[in-house]
């Protein structure tokens, strides 16, 4: 089916992961830092809508998540500690 994402879901994920937010024009970019090191950068567009085309897939991939891993993140059942454990298992952080 592919990844789908609404703006409100992206906003919740930014908050849950405590991404450092920078707004520029119509876009919101979030930076994930771990122990002072930049780990991931994700972005979405303002508004109340479904994000179009490949945007949801790029958003998911920028957080190093597979489609199966992304579902709990969208449903708010994955918390920050679980996400960090997942990144450790993928070798993105130590």
Secondary structure, DSSP 8 states (H G I E B T S, - for coil): -----BHHHHHHHHHHTT-EEEEETTEEEEEEEETTEEEEEEEEESSSSB--TTHHHHHHHHTT--HHHHHHHHTT-S-HHHHHHHHHHTTS--
